[in-house]
């Protein structure tokens, strides 16, 4: 279980956000889980502390939207990290 606070959906800003910076490690763990073929339900439980059996729609939404943001980071957000842009 984690101590970080999660939104049900990460910001969809075209710029790197403080939320992205705070959840960078989570994004990498989501990408690793996907690359390893981990089940989304296991990832939602382990990474977000959400029981997908009790909250299936919410768990899936949180997982999928954060995974999409993680992919955004690998395609766009990392450039802003490398340049050191605040937002």
C-alpha positions in Angstrom: 0.0 0.0 0.0 1.2 3.5 -0.7 1.2 6.8 1.3 0.9 9.1 -1.7 -2.4 10.7 -2.4 -3.9 10.0 -5.8 -6.5 11.8 -7.9 -8.9 9.6 -9.7 -7.4 11.1 -12.8 -4.1 12.8 -13.2 -3.9 16.2 -14.8 -4.0 16.2 -18.5 -1.9 19.4 -18.9 0.4 19.6 -21.9 3.0 20.7 -19.4 4.7 18.8 -16.7 2.8 19.3 -13.4 3.7 19.1 -9.7 1.4 16.0 -9.6 3.6 14.4 -12.3 6.7 15.2 -10.4 5.3 13.8 -7.2 4.1 10.6 -9.0 7.0 10.1 -11.3 8.1 6.9 -9.5 4.5 5.6 -9.7 4.5 6.2 -13.5 7.7 4.2 -13.9 6.3 1.4 -11.8 3.1 1.3 -14.0 5.2 1.1 -17.1 7.3 -1.7 -15.6 4.2 -3.6 -14.6 2.8 -3.2 -18.1 6.0 -4.3 -19.7 6.1 -7.4 -17.4 2.6 -8.3 -18.4 1.1 -7.7 -14.9 -2.6 -7.8 -14.6 -4.1 -4.3 -14.2 -6.1 -5.4 -11.1 -2.9 -6.4 -9.4 -1.2 -3.1 -10.3 -4.3 -1.2 -9.0 -4.2 -3.0 -5.7 -0.4 -2.8 -5.2 0.3 0.6 -6.6 -2.9 2.5 -5.6 -4.1 0.5 -2.7 -7.5 0.1 -4.3 -9.4 -3.2 -4.2 -10.6 -3.8 -7.7 -13.2 -6.3 -6.6 -14.9 -3.7 -4.4 -14.4 -0.7 -6.7 -13.9 -2.2 -10.2 -14.8 0.9 -12.3 -12.8 3.3 -10.1 -9.8 1.0 -9.9 -9.8 0.5 -13.7 -10.2 4.3 -14.3 -7.4 5.3 -11.9 -5.1 2.6 -13.3 -5.8 3.4 -17.0 -5.6 7.2 -16.7 -2.3 7.1 -14.7 -0.9 4.6 -17.2 -1.8 6.9 -20.0 -0.1 9.8 -18.3 2.9 7.6 -17.7 3.1 7.0 -21.5 2.7 10.8 -22.0 5.7 11.2 -19.8 7.8 8.9 -21.9 6.8 10.7 -25.1 6.6 14.3 -24.0 7.0 15.1 -20.3 10.6 13.7 -20.1 11.8 16.5 -22.3 10.6 19.1 -19.8 12.3 17.2 -17.0 15.6 17.2 -19.0 15.3 21.0 -19.6 14.4 21.6 -16.0 11.3 23.5 -16.9 9.1 24.2 -13.8 5.8 23.8 -15.7 
